[in-house]
């Protein structure tokens, strides 16, 4: 087990003894202990001791300091970290961390706003247990692997909207930007609402600031690592990360994957980028035979996440990492979300709310150039947005779910405090929603081998991006315009100028078509149908022999296959001793 930790707060002697035994068998050793808490962690996990004030697991950086992790804090700085239930952490520092802090005679645990380290928790007697690994809580006998079937239905319906609840009924998640007290009271110490005030800086100044923030974030989060495998899609975001790594002098190997159809083959762009930065490029094909529909994907998570097709992606990445002796994976994951990629008229609405008709026509025309719509259509969409009630409406995914499952899911609601805190302007509300959408995809299974670093989600980058007006992101009729300008001289022209992007949808459909019999048997006779979560009739129609895969059914079918394999995995997980 790599980069894992287990924290017990106010454990009973029996729980402490049992957890220590399990931790030792999994390679976790005691790393810190004071009255009231015990920390076990692997030797490869960074730890910043704070003396009597607690500790920080992971990496912590000064907000305005160098892009190197803090190795030591003075007594006054350490004492101040617990101020305001984690607010001092969010204000003066950033990083990829979970902090356990002493303040006012009580302990509190805070998770960084980027979600760089996982954090799951459960009650054990009168105490609290937290870990980076839900399975560790189960194997230590601190929680069971009992499935909450209503939570599973809600999870499938909510379409990746984050929530504290998981599908393992006794385990919860401490969400990014939240702190937790021993009495289980959670406090949001960081919120996008504090950073959405629209900057009045010019385009060049914004681009320069964003470029500096990205380069600093990339350099900081990869500091001290050896060889890095960079997932290179050929798109803008991963290219920005790769270029920043090269400028920081990191030892990188780029890896690009290509599908069976032209839309899934980005090798020309990946080659251009690798040549520009002088990095080696490995090209590997997506292969249907690499997708075992019975094998679990992301089984370490307390919710089923992802599509079966990702098994091919994960296996190739792990094989290449082993071949290259890699120390970590680095991705451009979250770039679309952070850089406010949008195909809607929300930017026009934002401009109108901020400046009325001043400059509005220019934003309309830039939106039309980006999306291909007419000015009349763009203005009509803007009016509909302005007339709608304030706030972002999260769209669920009812596809193939039963009416009963959807009704149970609706009782939980489609709400999140971040969305409630930023109801307007509409473009910014959508920007916040995009940041939420990426949170459940940042801990893939290959992270069990070596760490997965997602530097574009670093807190300073996100905060800066939130303060850039939505219309600035599409200046010149492009998406992510500020990021393009920030790295225009660092990337090949064809990447800076490209408007579209390929993807693995062709491979995704090929996986379903090549395994139709297995898919039908697996799902029609599976737990999701048996429990009434999936509509059996709708599923039978989608999987009728000889029927073409309709619309995005291949996406939902793969999500359901992942859920079935995830359920199989957790059915076999129990206490280790």
Secondary structure, DSSP 8 states (H G I E B T S, - for coil): --S-EEEEES--HHHHHHHHHHHHHTT-EEEEEETTEEEEE-TTS-EEE-GGGEEEEEEEEETTS-SS------HHHHHHTTGGGGHHHHHHEEEEEEEEEEETTEEEEEE-TT--S--EEEEETTEEEEES-HHHHHHTTSS---B-HHHHHHHHHTTT---SB-SBTT-EE--TTEEEETT--EEE---GGGG-S-----HHHHHHHHHHHHHHHHHHHTTT--SEEEE--SSHHHHHHHHHHHHTT--EEEEEEE-SSGGG--HHHHHHHHHHHT-EEEEEE--GGG--TTS-SSTTSSS--S-TTHHHHHHHHHHHHHHHT-SEEE--TTHHHHTT---SSHHHHHHHHHHTTTTHHHHHHHHHHHH---HHHHHHHHHHHHHS-SS-------TTB-HHHHHHHHHH-S--HHHHH---SHHHHHHHHHHHHTGGGSS-GGGGTSEEE-GGG-HHHHHHHHTS-GGGGGGGG-SSHHHHHHTTTTS-HHHHH------THHHHHHHHHHTHHHHHHHHHTSHHHHTTSB-HHHHHHHT-TT----TTHHHHHHHHHHHHHHHHHHHT-----
